[in-house]
Amino acid sequence: MTTAAEKYPQPNARRLRIFSFDPALAAQYDLVGVSGVTIEVPWEPDLKPGPIGEYIEVIDVDPASAAAYEPVDLNAPALLATDGLAPSESDPRFHQQMVYAVAMKTIEHFERALGRKALWSSHSHKDANGKISENYVPRLRIYPHALRQQNAYYSPQKKALLFGYFPTKTKDGKNTPGTTVFTCLSHDIIAHETTHALLDGVHPRFNEPVNEDVLAFHEAFADIVALFQHFSYPGVLRDQIARTRGDLTRQSVLGQLAQQFALASGRGDALRSYLGHKDKETKNWVVTPPNPSVLEDTTEPHDRGAILVAAVFGAFTKVYRARTHDLFRIASEGTGVLREGAIHPDLVNRLAEEAQRCAERALQMCIRAIDYCPPVGITFGAYLRAVVTADYDMNPVDRENWRLAFIESFREWGISSRGIRSMAEDSLLWPTEQQVVEERVKVEARTKRVTPATYGDDMNSATERSRKAMTRLFQESAPPEIDEEYSRKAARAPSAQLSTRPANVLTPVGLSMGRADSWVDAERQAAMFHSWLMDEDLAWLADCFGLVVYTGGMQATISAKKKDPNRANIEIHSVRTAMKRGPLGWPEQHIVVVVTQWRAGFFNKRKQAEMDAQPGAWEVPDRDFKYRAGCTLLIDPEEMKIRRVIRTPGTVADNDELDRMRRYLLDGLSPPNAFAGVGDRFRESAEPFAFLHSHAGS
């Protein structure tokens, strides 16, 4: 007998209705046709009421009202037939549908860009002996009505998104005092907070504010995703293209975030606008031109992050103009200047197609770049290098000059990278393994004052050592204790199944593998890579990567092994798989390995010098902060070589970089409040986004 599941194919997508921006636009007569849209999210056959799926668990309890709302069942036949509930400000079940749909759409963008399944950051647990273990987090929890306040934030501790609601106090043409604003109904805020969680799953160390760009980058990156997600809704895009006559630098809802929240909280027309602003006197829209000096005087994370978003949006508009110049020329009979009045619907459709295509490419470039970032201390300049390198590895031939557009736009906003010779594309590319090995050999050659002939022999020897090392990693068996640890980690991820893949070599994770399985497998491969990297024969290669293996004669504040104080601790933070494009255009799997080390830091320089000379000083509990350094390695398993080496500016033994971080912590970082010290920002229980968003509102 044929079952229904065998007779009818399973859907690929679930259609759900959402507010395209927020409920405030639904109350505007001229925007009523685009205020709500129907989007497609990946189909989850086992979706439970909540909704509770593979990635997300919506829990709708309202502590302030002592209420728990009935969970929506998106598999109910009535909702399947009507694309979910109709947009509603008063129905909590639609609120649940809204956060689920937008969060899943955001996750989809990440998975498409990175070529792997999204994972949330792990829960860390410290046992009685002080040993830290990682536990798998299957779902991100979302609380639509968690707070009765003007705030919404991602909690790294709870692995949850918490949305607030509050009464409107502003009286204007778009708000009525006393009505309630729900942040969980803002498309932009949901996408923004989900991006925080997704970025935290890739780079948990980006929560540590070790320079002025770290928190600003987190805010900017979340805004970039929310901003470009606007362009994935065709109806909204065509409407705004028609209103702006194809000029995306003009005022529109596409370039603004969280309009209702901003108006209701008295923060202006939009929470953050990257295209321009209204003149206070004339009330006319004024385009904000690039200013290369404004970055130097901007420290507040949201304001500083807005500069990065402006640079990215500037690159997008450069390519959009170049790709649509012929359309404007045809429509204007060669003048390039359109006649007054509404533009033709056919032109609107073509411009919208180009805008959507460009926005998708820009978003993919921005997301893909997070695999090419250093593991700690991200800067805007390092992110530019990540964008350029990641796109070069994916598209070596850049016919539309996307990379040049990014470089030029970043330069116009005063964003550059430390330690580069120029802002040319080839200078911005992260070095290959061969280049860092050559650099190391040159340093040794200058120190030893060797002859040219000897230098050539040293270079050949170094290359051969590197080749043999990579062959061992991909072909030789790992120590048996790694499989034992693998079994223990699988026990902490109940939904995982012990993999039948080869356990003894570094292997990319296939898309067919479950998320829990891929997490456990990544932990096993991290242990294997650590065993390989700590081999005595590879200390020279580790030094090329900017890592410290032997601590003999170095600062005693460098974290070291208890059983062998002369060997530094090296943390393999993660091993993940990324999809790249091969020489023939076919997708290829590469491996991303993130490696970090740390050193105990002290605010008092004299105490730092004393502790650097005191054996075992890295273990003292009263350190003021941790200075971290390390590298990200992009590995090609097919050719068994390291394609890219992305190092932090200094090693963990670098005193200059330690001083740089100390100065920022003491002079450049504002404490959470007047009664808390700067060290509180590094406590495990800290909620960095709760503090940030209580001031900025998203």
N, C-alpha and C positions, 0 to 999 in steps of 0.2 A: 504494500500500500504506500502510495506517495504522500509524504508529509507536506504541509504548507511551506516549510522552510526549503524543501527540495523543489517544489513546484514554482515558487516565486523567488527571484533573486533578491538578495539583501540590498537595501538602499546604500548608496555611497555617502549621502549627506542628509542632514536633518534641517528643514527650513523653519526658522523662528523669526518672529517679529520683534523689533527693538526700536527704541528712540535713536534716530540717526546721530543726534548730538545730545540733547537733554530736553526735558519737558517744556522749557521756556520757549523753544522754537515751535513746539506744537501749538502754543497759544498765540502765535503770530499768523495773521490771516494770509500774508503773502508767502509764507513758508509751509503752509499746511500740507501741500502735496509732497514735500520731501522730509517732513519732520519725523516720519516713521518709515522704516525700510524692513524688508524681509531678507535675511542673510542665510547662507548655508554654512553649517558647521559639520565636522566629521560625525558620521552616524555611529552611535554606540548602542548596540543591540541590548545590552544588559543595563541600560540606564534606569536607575531606581528613583522613586520620588525624592525630591530634595531641591534640585536634581543631584544625584550621586552617581558619578561615572568613574572612568579609569583615572582621570587626571584631577577631578574637582569634586569637592563635597560641600554643597551649600547647606548651611545650618542656620535656620532663621529663628533665632531667639533674640528677644529684645530686653536686655537686663533693666534698662531705665523704666520700661513700662511693665516689667514682670510678666511678659507675654511670650508665647511660643506660637508661631504661625504655621498653619497647615502647609505641608510641603507640596509643591506642584508636581504632578505626574505628567511628564511630557510624552509618555507613551500611551496616554489615554486616547482612545480612538477619536474623540471629539477634537482634541488638540492636534493630533496628527493630520486631521482633515482640514484644519484651519490655520496651519502654520503657527501653532501655539496661541497663547492668549494675546488679545489686542493690547496695545500700549495703554497703560493705566498708571496714574500716580497713586491711586488709592488702594489698589489690590496688591497685597504683599506677595502673592503668588507670581504676578508679573515681575515684581522686583527680583525674585529668585530666577525667573526665566531670563531676565535682562543680564544679570551678572554672569550667569552660566554661558549664555550665547556669546557675549563680547569676550569673555576670558578664553573660551574655546577658539574663537577666531584669532585671537592674539597668539595662542599656542600654535595654531596651524601655521601662521607666518614664520614663527621660529623654526618649526620642524622642517618646513620647506627650504628655508635658507641654510640651515646647518646640516641637513641630510641625515638626521638621527632623531630618535624619540626624546622628548623633553623630560628631564628629571628635576625634581625639587632638591634643594640642599638637604643634606642629611641632618638628623638629630644627633648631637654629640652627647655622650654620657661618660662621666668619670666615675670609676669604681673606687672602693675603699683604698686601694693601693695606688690611686692616682693615675691609673691607666685609662686612656680615653678610647672609647669605641664609638663607631658610627652606626646609626640605625637607619634603615631605609624608610623614606617618607613616601607612601604611595599617592596621597592626594593632598592638594592644597585646599585648605578649608576657607570658605568665604562666608562671612557674616554680614548680610545686607543691612541689618539694623543694630549694629554692635554698640554704637556711641550716640549719645544725644549731645552732640557738639559739632562745631565747624571743623571737621577733620575726617580724613580717610587715609589709611596707611597700611603698608605691608609689615607684618611682624616676623622678623627672622627667627625669633624664639618660638613663637606659636606655629610657624609655617602657615600663616593665615592672612587673609585680607579682611580688614575691619573697616566698615563704612559707617559714617555718621549721618545724622539728620538734625535739622535745626529750624526754628521759626524765622521767617523773613522779617527783617527790621527796616529794610530800605523801602521807601515809597517812590516809585517811578512808573513809567509807562509800561513796564514789563513785570513788575512785582507788586503784590498786595501784602501789606504788613499783616503778620499773624499766620499766613499760610506756611506750609512746611516744605523745605527743600531736602530732597533725598539724594545724597551723593551717589548712591547705588544706581541711580537712574541716569547718570552722566556717562555716556559712552567713553569720553576722554579720560575720566577719572578711573573707570574700570580698567581700560587698556593700560593706563599709566601704572597702576598698582600691580597688575598682573605682570607687566614687564619687569618691575622691581623684583618680583619673585623669581621670574625666569632667569634674570641676570644673576641673582644670588645663587641659583642652582649651578651656574657655570663658574662664577667668581665670587665665592663667599668673602674673600679678603677685600673686595671692593667696598665693604661696609666700614673699613677702618680708615678714618680720615687722616692720612699721613702727609698729605699736601693739599693745596687749595683746590685742586682739580677733582679729587676723588668723589666727594659727595656731589659736586656740581656735575660730574660725568653721569652718576647714577640718575640724577634728576633729568639731565638733558637726554640721555638715552631713552628713558621712559617716555619723555615728551616726543621724541623723534618717532617712536613706534606709534604712539597715539595719533600724531599729526598725519603721518603717511597712511594710516589705516582709513582716514577720511576718504582717501582717493580710491578705495576699493569698493565703494558703493556707487554704481553707475548713475542711478537716478539723481542722487545728490550732486554728483560731480557735473553732470550735464546742466543742472539748474544753475550752479555757481559759475560755470564757464559762460553760460548765457548772460548772467548778471554782470560779470566782470569783463565781458567781451573778449574772453580768452587771455586777459592779463592777470596772471596769478599773483602779482605783487599788489594788486588793488585790494581794498577791504572786502573780505568775504569770511564766511564761517569756516572755510577750509584751513585758514592760517591761524585760527584762534582755538583756545582750549577752555572748556568748562565755562561757557558763557553764563548759565544760570547761577552757578555757584559764585562766580565773580560778582555778578550784579546783586545777588541777595546778601552777600557778605560785605558789600560796599567797596569792592576792589576794582570797580570799573566795568567796561564792556566785556572783557574777557580776562581770565586769570593770567594768561601769558600770550601775547601776540608777538610773532616773530617778523611780521612784514612791516609793521609801522604802528602808528597811534593817532588818536584824534587830538588835534590842536585844542588846547584848553580855551583859547579865545575864539577862534573861528569855527571850531567844531568840525573842521575839514580833516579828511584823512591825509596823513603825512607819512610818506614812505621813509623807513629808517635806512639810511645808506651805510655801507660797511665803514667801520672806524677801527683802524689797526691799533689805536692807543687805548681804547676803552677797557680792554682785558686787564691791563696793568692795574687799574683802579677799582676793579670789581671783585669782591670777595664773597658776598652772600651767595650760597650755593645755587639758588634758583636764578638769580640775576646772572651769575657767571655761566650757569648752564645754558641760559637763553642765548648767549653768544655762540656757543657750540651749535645749538639748533639753527641759529641764523646762518651759520657757515654751511651747514649741511643743506638747508633749504635753498641757500644761494647757489650751491652746486647743482641742485635739482633744477632750478629755474633756468640756469645757463643752458643746460642740455635741452630742456623743454623749448626754450626760445629757438635754439638752433634747429630742432626737429620740426618746428611749426612755422619757421620763417617762410617756407615756400607756400604754405596754405594762406598766410596773410597776404603774401604777394599776389597770389592768384585771385583771392577774394577782393583785393583792392586795385585790380588792374595794373599791377606793377608798382604802385606807390608805396606799399607797405603800411599805409594808413587807412583804416576802415572808415567807411562813411558813418555818419551819425545814425542812431537808431539800432534796433535789435539786429543781431547778426543771424544769418540764415541757419535753420536747423541742421542742414547737412554739415555746415562748418562747425557748429556746436558739437555734433557727434564725432567729427574727425579730431577736433581739438581735445575732446574728452578722452578719446582713445589714446592719443599721444600722452596726455597728462597721466592717465592711469598706468600706461606702460612705463613711463619715466619714474613715477612714484614707486612702482613695484620694484624696478631695478635699483633705485636709490635705497629703498628699505632693505632689500636683499643684501646690498653692499654693506650697509650699516650693521645688520645683524651678523652677517658672516664674519665681520671683522673681530667680533669678541673672542673668536678662537685664536686670533693673532695678537692678542694683548699680553703684556707682561703680567705675571700672576699677582703682583701687588703694586701699589703706588701708581695707578694709571694716571696719565696726563693727557691733555687734549692733543699734544704733539705726537705722543705715542699712539693715540687712537688714529690719527691721520696716517701714520705709517702702517697701522694695522689694516685700515681701509684699502690703501693703495696696494699693499702686498697681497692681501686676500683676493682682491679683484684681479691682480696680475696672475696669480696662480690659477684662478678660475677662467680668466679670459686674457690670455697673453696678448692677443691682438685686440686693441681697444679702438675700434673704428669710429665710435661715437665720442671719443675723447672724454669719457667719464672721469678717469683718474686726473686728467688735467683740470677738469672743472672743479673737482674737490680740492686739488692743490691750490689753484688760484683763489677759490673762495675762502679757504682757510687763511691764506696769506693776506687777503684783504681784511680779515678780522684780526690780524696780528697773532695767529696761532702758528707756532713753529715747533720743531722737535729739537731737543738737546743733542749735541754731538754729531750733527750731520754737516756735510760740506756745502750743500746747497738744497734748494727746494725742488730740484729736478726729480723726476720719477725714479730714476735708477739709484739716486742717493737715498731716497726714502724707503726703498725695499729693505726689509729685514735681511740680515746676512744668512747665507747658506752655511752648512757644516764646513764645506771646503774653505770658505772665506774666514771663519773664526779659527780654523786650524792654521791657515796661512798667517793670520794675525798673530797667533801665539808663537809660531816658529820665528816670525820676524822679531818679536820681542826678545826671544831667547838668543837670536842671532846678534842683536845689538848688545845684549848683556855679555855674551861670550866673545864678541868681536870675531866671528868666524869668517872664513874666506867664502867667496861666492860658490865654489865647488862644494864645500862642506854644507853650505846652506841648502843647496839643491838636494844633497843626500838626506839632510834632516827633513826636508819637505816630503820627499818620497817615503821616508820611513814613517812620518806622521800620518800620511794618507793611508799607508798600508795598515798601520795600527788601528786606525779608525774603521777601515773596511772590515778587518777581522773582528773587531768589537761588535759591529752591527750584525755580522753573520752569526755570531754566538747568540745574540738576542733573539733572532728569528729562527734559529735552527737547533740550538742546544737545549737540553732539558733543564727545567727549573728545579731548585731544591725541593725535596718532598714535603717539607714543612709548609710550603705555600698551599698545597692542596688541602692540608689539614685546616689552615686558616680559612680557606675558601669554604669549607663545609661549615665552619662556625659562623661565618658571615651569612651564609644561606639560611641558617636557622633564625637569623634576625630579620629576614625578609620572608614572611610566611607564604607569600604568593609565588616565590621564586622556585624554580625547578633546577636541580643540579644539571649543569650543561654537559652535553656529550662532546663538545668541541675539544680540540687538543688543548690540554692544560699546560703543556710544557713550553709553548712558544707564544710570543706576542702576536695576537691575531685581531683584526678588525671585527667589530660587532655588527652582525647583519640586522637589517630592518625587521626581519621576521622574528627576532628574539623579543620576548616580553620585556617590559620596562623593569620589572623586579629582577629578572634574569640578567639584563644588561648591567644593572647596578652592581649585583654580586660579582659578575664577570669582570667588571672594571676594577673592583676592589682586588680581585685576584691578580689581574694584570699589573696593577700598581705595585703589589708586593713583589711580583716577578721583576719588574723594572728596577725596583729599589735594590733587590739582590744583585742584579746585573751592574747597577751604577756604583755600588759600594765595593765591587771587586777591586783589589789592589792594583791590578793591571790597567784599570780604567781611570785611575786618579788623574792622569794627565789629560784625558779627554774631558773629564768632569770639570777640570780647571778651565778648559776652553769654553765651557758652557757658563762660566761665571759662578761655579760652585766651590765651596771649601770642603775638602775631604779630610785632610789632616790638620789638626789644630795645634800641633806642637810648635811652640814659639809664637803663637798668635794670642789674641785676647781671650782671657778666661771667661768672658761673658758670652762667647759663642756657644750655643746649645750643643752639647756633646753627649756621647753615650756614657752611661753610668759604669758599665763594665770595662769600657776602654775610653778614658778621657781624651786620648789623642785622636779619636775619630769623631768628626762632627756628625750631628744628627741631620739627616736629609729627609724631608717629607715629600713623598710623591702624592701631591694633592689630588690629582685625578688623571685617569687615562680614558679618553673618549674617542669616538670615531667621528670623522667628518667626511662628507662627500665632496670630492673635487672633480674637475674636468681634466681628462687625460689629453695627450697630444692629438689624438684622433677625434676628440670631442665627446668621447664616451665617459660616463661617470666612473670614478675610481675612489676607493676608500683609503683615507689616510688616517693616521693615528695622532692625536694631540696629547702630549704628556706635559703636565704642569708640576714643576718642582720648586719647593721653597725651603728656606732655612731661616732661623731667627737668632737674635742676639739680645741679651738683656740691656735695656737702656735706662739711663738715669738723667734727670733734669740737671743735676749739679755736675759740672764738668770735672771738678776735682774728685768727686765720688766716683764718676765714671772711670777716671784714670786709675783710682785705687782698686776698683772692682775688676778692671781689665787685667790686673796683675795678681788677683787673688784666686787661687785654684778653686774650681767648682763654683765660681761666682754666678754662673748662668742659672743655677738652681735657687738662688736666694728669692724668697717670696715677696720681698719689699721693693722689687724693681718698679720703675715708674711707667715703663712702656716696653713693647717689643719692637725692635727694628728688624724688618723682614727683607729678604732679597731672594732672588732665584731666577728661574727661566721657564719659558714655554718652548717646547720642542714640537715641530711638525715633522712627522716621520712618514716616509713613503715605504710601506711594507713590501711592495712589489719589487722595487729596486734595492731594498734594504739599505736605505740611507736617510739621513736627516736632511729634510729639505730646507727648514728654516730654524734658526736659533734666535729666540727673542729674550734678551737678557734685561734685567733691571739695570739702572745706571751704574750701580756699584755692587760689589760682593758683600756678604754679611760681615766681612772684616774691614770694610771701607769706612774709615773714620769721618771723612768729609760728608758722605751721604748720611751717616748717623747724625752729624751736627746739623745738616740741613733739615732733617726730620725734627730734631729737638727744637730748632728755632721756630719751626711752624707750629709745633704743639704749644710752645710757650707764648708766642707772639701773634700767630696768625689764626688760631682756632678759638672761637668763642665757646665757653663752657655751656652746658645745657641750661643752667640758670645761675643766679647770683650766688647760690650757696653750694654749688657743686664744682669740683675741680675738673681740670681737663682730662685727667686719668679716668674719670667716670665714663667717658665716651668709649673706653676700651673694655669695660666690664662685660662679662658674658651675658648679663641680664639686660644690657642696654637695648633700647629701642630707637635706633637712629632715625628711622623714617617717621615715627610718631612725633618726635621733637621737630624734625624739619617741617612736616606738613601741618603742624599746629600753627605755624607762622605763615605758611604759604597757601595752605588749603587744598592741596591735592596730593 
